[in-house]
């Protein structure tokens, strides 16, 4: 969900010249619409600097909220009123704010296994205990979720939150199947869970439409859905949004963070509102889909061509990631170390598990790599794995 770029680690993660890196789950900087944002910023600063440079309303800039409401209605048929949305300083701030208001240190939070590793770090910063539930090619396993909830309840350690990335999940790329979503919500109601739906990849669909969101299926009762401009525009704008039940959104809007902060980034909110209302976001997202679809296809085609027998991988319908499972006796950390010596960087999957990592997975991010380098890198990885399996 959050940006993964650390300036201090950039050189190491990118590797020396000639290195191919599948590490970063980042948008390609070549896609950033700098000129369109520049023109929108110039217009805002010429026409209404007294508004854009002042503290803003706690809920966020109204015209940007209205644009997002219209976008969701147009694309999903989901009608939202203003009290159901608040702007945030990106998805990371949204999640941190939810943890601050709706959890307490020591609470259990159910997470997918695997899930985004930096979210696990954020939960632990709040003193929360992430409890993992297995996923498969259809997303979160409902029977496993029911079993985990029952076990926690019997032990007196009831969970309070469930965190899910239902669309093109990071790190696995899988999407929660449409027929599982109502069952997940049934369990959330049965066990009185607040559901956090991290849906920042929803717009990056390459094959078919995304199933209705958990928020929509729930009817706006107990789901808080996170969206972000980081994946569909540029991470540096640091803007996102939350939709949820009006009473919970009201608590966010009236919180100390919002009252002291004067709204989420009024200047950027004004710039984004102008950019989006000119129709520039829609065309930009379509270009992203075309570019990342080409890279996704290049990776899947190369995996089909070069992976040895026994290696399995996901086939994402959107997003940035492919999740690769190694056969025994290979260990992901050993493979990653050997790959680095060959100027190929891959990310071992252990940090994406809150409990009991298997040691058998690699995350391959394709968004930051040119298609020709994707094929070259996957071919090198396939040869490395074939060689390791023959030892």
C-alpha positions in Angstrom: 0.0 0.0 0.0 2.6 2.7 1.0 5.5 3.9 -1.1 8.6 1.7 -0.6 11.4 4.1 -1.7 14.1 4.8 0.9 16.7 7.3 -0.3 19.4 5.8 2.0 18.8 2.3 0.5 18.2 3.3 -3.0 21.6 2.6 -4.4 21.8 -0.8 -2.7 18.3 -1.8 -3.8 18.8 -0.6 -7.3 22.2 -2.4 -7.5 25.3 -1.5 -9.5 25.1 -0.6 -13.2 23.7 -3.4 -15.3 21.6 -4.7 -12.4 17.9 -5.7 -13.1 15.8 -5.1 -10.0 12.4 -6.6 -9.3 12.4 -5.2 -5.8 10.6 -1.9 -5.9 6.8 -1.8 -6.1 6.8 1.7 -7.4 5.2 3.5 -10.3 7.5 4.2 -13.2 8.7 7.9 -13.0 8.4 8.2 -16.7 4.6 8.0 -16.3 4.4 11.0 -13.9 2.2 13.8 -15.5 4.5 16.6 -14.5 3.4 19.1 -17.2 -0.3 18.6 -16.4 0.3 19.1 -12.7 2.5 22.1 -13.4 -0.2 23.8 -15.3 -2.8 23.0 -12.7 -0.5 24.4 -9.9 0.1 27.5 -11.9 -3.7 28.0 -12.4 -4.4 27.5 -8.7 -1.7 29.9 -7.5 -2.8 32.5 -10.0 -6.5 32.3 -9.3 -6.9 31.4 -5.6 -3.7 31.5 -3.6 -5.5 32.8 -0.6 -7.6 29.6 -0.5 -5.0 27.0 -1.5 -2.2 28.3 0.8 -4.4 28.7 3.9 -5.5 26.1 6.4 -8.3 24.0 4.9 -11.4 22.3 6.3 -10.8 19.2 8.4 -12.6 16.9 6.0 -10.6 18.2 3.1 -11.1 20.3 0.0 -14.7 20.0 -1.1 -14.3 20.0 -4.9 -11.8 17.2 -4.7 -14.1 15.2 -2.5 -16.9 15.8 -5.0 -14.7 14.7 -7.9 -13.9 11.5 -6.2 -17.6 10.9 -5.4 -18.4 11.4 -9.1 -15.6 9.1 -10.2 -16.8 6.3 -7.9 -20.4 6.7 -9.0 -19.4 6.7 -12.7 -17.2 3.7 -12.5 -18.8 1.6 -9.7 -22.4 2.8 -9.6 -21.8 3.5 -5.9 -23.4 6.8 -4.7 -21.6 8.5 -1.8 -22.5 11.6 0.1 -19.8 14.0 1.5 -20.1 12.8 5.1 -18.9 9.4 3.9 -15.5 10.6 2.7 -12.5 12.3 4.2 -9.2 13.3 2.4 -6.0 12.0 3.9 -2.2 12.5 3.4 -1.9 9.3 1.5 -3.0 5.8 2.3 -0.3 5.4 5.0 -1.7 8.3 7.0 -5.2 7.0 6.6 -4.2 3.6 8.0 -2.2 5.2 10.8 -5.2 7.4 11.7 -7.5 4.4 11.8 -5.2 2.6 14.1 -5.0 5.6 16.4 -8.7 6.1 16.7 -10.1 2.5 16.5 -7.6 0.3 18.2 -5.6 0.0 21.4 -2.3 -1.5 22.2 -2.6 -5.2 22.6 -5.5 -5.6 20.1 -5.4 -8.4 17.6 -5.8 -7.5 13.9 -6.4 -10.2 11.3 -4.2 -9.9 8.2 -3.7 -11.9 5.1 -0.8 -14.3 4.8 1.1 -12.8 3.0 0.3 -9.1 3.3 2.2 -5.8 2.8 5.2 -5.9 5.1 5.2 -2.2 5.9 1.6 -2.4 7.1 2.7 -5.0 9.6 5.4 -2.6 10.8 2.8 0.1 11.2 0.5 -2.2 13.2 3.3 -3.2 15.5 4.2 0.5 16.0 0.7 0.8 17.5 1.2 -2.2 19.7 -1.2 -4.4 17.7 -0.8 -8.1 17.2 -1.1 -9.1 13.6 -2.8 -12.6 13.3 -2.4 -14.1 9.9 -5.0 -16.0 7.7 -3.9 -17.9 4.7 -4.7 -16.8 1.1 -4.8 -18.8 -2.1 -5.4 -17.9 -5.7 -8.9 -16.6 -4.8 -7.7 -14.4 -2.0 -8.4 -14.8 1.7 -9.6 -18.3 2.6 -13.0 -18.0 4.3 -12.8 -21.3 6.2 -9.4 -20.4 7.5 -10.7 -17.0 8.6 -13.7 -18.6 10.4 -11.4 -21.0 12.2 -9.0 -18.3 13.3 -11.8 -16.1 14.6 -13.3 -19.0 16.6 -9.9 -19.9 18.0 -9.2 -16.4 19.1 -12.6 -16.0 20.7 -12.3 -19.2 22.7 -8.9 -18.1 23.9 -10.3 -14.8 25.1 -8.1 -12.9 22.6 -10.9 -11.6 20.3 -9.8 -9.7 17.2 -11.1 -6.1 16.7 -9.9 -5.3 13.1 -9.5 -7.2 9.8 -7.2 -5.7 7.3 -7.4 -6.8 3.6 -6.0 -5.7 0.3 -8.7 -7.3 -1.8 -7.7 -6.1 -5.3 -4.4 -7.1 -6.9 -2.9 -7.6 -3.5 0.6 -6.6 -2.4 2.6 -8.9 -2.5 0.7 -11.7 -4.1 -1.2 -9.9 -6.9 -4.3 -12.0 -6.2 -7.8 -10.6 -6.0 -10.4 -11.6 -3.4 -13.0 -13.7 -5.4 -16.4 -12.2 -5.7 -18.1 -15.1 -4.2 -15.9 -14.9 -1.0 -16.6 -11.3 -0.3 -20.1 -11.6 1.2 -18.9 -14.5 3.4 -16.1 -12.4 4.7 -18.6 -9.7 5.6 -20.9 -12.2 7.3 -18.0 -13.2 9.6 -17.2 -9.6 10.2 -20.7 -9.0 11.4 -20.8 -12.2 13.4 -17.6 -11.3 15.3 -18.1 -7.5 15.3 -15.0 -6.7 13.3 -14.1 -3.4 11.8 -12.9 -4.1 8.3 -10.1 -2.0 6.7 -10.2 -2.4 2.9 -6.9 -1.2 1.4 -8.1 -0.7 -2.2 -5.3 1.4 -3.7 -4.8 -0.8 -6.7 -8.4 -1.0 -7.8 -7.9 1.3 -10.9 -5.0 -0.7 -12.2 -7.1 -3.5 -13.7 -5.7 -5.0 -16.9 -8.0 -7.9 -17.9 -11.5 -7.4 -16.5 -13.6 -5.4 -14.0 -12.9 -5.6 -10.3 -15.5 -7.2 -8.1 -17.7 -4.8 -6.0 -15.8 -3.4 -3.1 -16.3 -4.8 0.4 -17.6 -1.3 1.3 -20.3 -1.5 -1.3 -21.3 -5.0 -0.4 -21.4 -4.1 3.3 -23.8 -1.2 2.7 -21.5 1.2 4.5 -21.9 -0.4 7.9 -18.4 -1.6 9.2 -16.0 -1.2 6.3 -13.5 1.7 5.9 -12.1 1.8 2.4 -8.8 3.4 1.6 -7.9 4.9 -1.8 -4.8 6.8 -2.9 -3.4 8.9 -5.7 0.0 7.3 -5.2 -0.6 4.4 -7.6 -2.7 6.2 -10.2 -0.9 9.5 -10.4 2.3 10.0 -8.4 3.3 9.1 -4.8 4.9 12.5 -4.2 1.5 14.2 -4.1 0.9 12.4 -0.8 -2.9 12.4 -1.1 -5.5 9.7 -0.5 -9.0 9.3 0.8 -11.2 7.2 3.1 -14.8 6.3 2.7 -16.8 4.7 5.4 -19.9 5.0 7.6 -20.7 8.7 8.4 -20.3 8.2 12.2 -16.8 6.8 11.8 -15.8 9.3 9.2 -17.1 12.0 11.6 -14.8 10.7 14.3 -11.8 11.0 11.9 -12.9 14.5 10.8 -13.3 15.7 14.4 -10.1 14.1 15.6 -7.2 16.1 17.0 -5.1 15.3 13.9 -7.6 16.9 11.6 -8.4 19.9 13.9 -4.7 20.7 14.4 -3.7 20.0 10.8 -6.2 22.1 8.9 -7.2 19.4 6.5 -5.0 17.2 4.3 -2.6 19.3 2.2 -4.9 22.1 1.0 -2.4 23.2 -1.8 -2.1 19.8 -3.4 -5.9 19.2 -2.9 -6.6 22.3 -5.0 -4.1 21.3 -7.6 -5.5 17.8 -7.9 -9.0 19.0 -8.1 -8.2 21.2 -11.1 -6.1 18.4 -12.7 -8.9 15.9 -12.3 -11.8 18.1 -13.3 -10.0 18.8 -16.6 -10.3 15.0 -17.4 -6.6 14.5 -17.1 -6.7 11.7 -14.5 -8.9 9.4 -16.5 -6.6 9.5 -19.6 -3.6 9.1 -17.3 -5.0 6.0 -15.7 -5.7 4.5 -19.1 -2.1 5.1 -20.2 -0.9 3.4 -16.9 -3.1 0.4 -17.6 -1.6 0.0 -21.1 2.0 0.4 -19.9 1.7 -1.9 -16.9 -0.3 -4.5 -18.8 2.5 -4.8 -21.2 5.0 -5.3 -18.3 2.7 -7.8 -16.6 2.4 -9.7 -19.8 6.1 -9.6 -20.4 6.7 -11.1 -16.9 4.1 -13.8 -17.2 5.3 -14.8 -20.7 8.9 -15.0 -19.5 7.9 -17.0 -16.4 6.1 -19.5 -18.7 9.1 -19.7 -20.9 12.0 -19.9 -18.4 10.9 -21.2 -15.0 11.9 -24.8 -14.2 9.3 -27.5 -13.3 8.1 -27.1 -9.7 8.1 -23.3 -9.5 4.6 -21.8 -9.2 3.4 -18.2 -9.5 0.3 -16.0 -9.4 -1.2 -14.5 -12.6 -2.4 -11.1 -11.4 -5.2 -9.3 -13.3 -3.9 -6.0 -12.2 -1.5 -4.1 -9.9 2.3 -4.4 -9.7 3.2 -7.9 -8.4 3.8 -11.5 -9.1 4.2 -13.9 -6.2 6.5 -16.8 -6.9 6.7 -20.1 -4.8 9.9 -22.1 -4.9 10.0 -25.9 -4.6 11.8 -27.6 -1.8 14.6 -27.5 -0.9 15.2 -24.0 -2.2 15.0 -21.1 0.2 14.0 -17.7 -0.9 16.7 -15.9 1.1 19.4 -18.1 -0.5 18.0 -17.5 -4.0 17.9 -13.8 -3.5 21.6 -13.8 -2.3 22.7 -15.8 -5.3 20.7 -13.6 -7.7 22.4 -10.5 -6.3 25.7 -11.9 -7.4 24.3 -12.2 -10.9 23.2 -8.5 -10.8 19.5 -9.6 -10.4 17.6 -8.2 -7.4 14.5 -10.1 -6.1 12.8 -9.8 -2.7 12.4 -12.8 -0.4 8.9 -13.2 0.9 9.4 -13.8 4.6 8.8 -10.2 5.8 5.3 -10.3 4.2 4.1 -12.9 6.8 3.2 -11.8 10.3 3.7 -15.4 11.7 5.6 -18.5 10.5 7.0 -17.5 7.1 7.6 -20.4 4.8 10.9 -19.3 3.3 9.6 -20.4 -0.1 8.4 -17.2 -1.8 9.7 -14.3 -3.9 7.9 -11.1 -4.7 8.6 -9.9 -8.3 7.5 -6.3 -9.0 7.2 -5.5 -12.7 6.0 -1.8 -12.6 9.5 -0.3 -12.3 11.2 -2.4 -15.0 11.1 -2.0 -18.8 9.6 -5.0 -20.7 12.9 -6.1 -22.3 14.6 -6.1 -19.0 11.8 -8.1 -17.4 12.3 -10.9 -19.9 16.1 -10.7 -19.4 15.8 -10.8 -15.6 13.2 -13.6 -15.5 15.4 -15.7 -17.9 18.4 -15.2 -15.6 16.3 -16.2 -12.6 15.0 -19.3 -14.3 18.5 -20.4 -15.1 19.6 -19.8 -11.5 16.8 -21.8 -10.2 17.3 -24.6 -12.6 21.0 -24.8 -11.6 20.1 -24.7 -7.9 17.6 -27.6 -8.3 20.2 -29.8 -10.0 22.7 -29.5 -7.1 
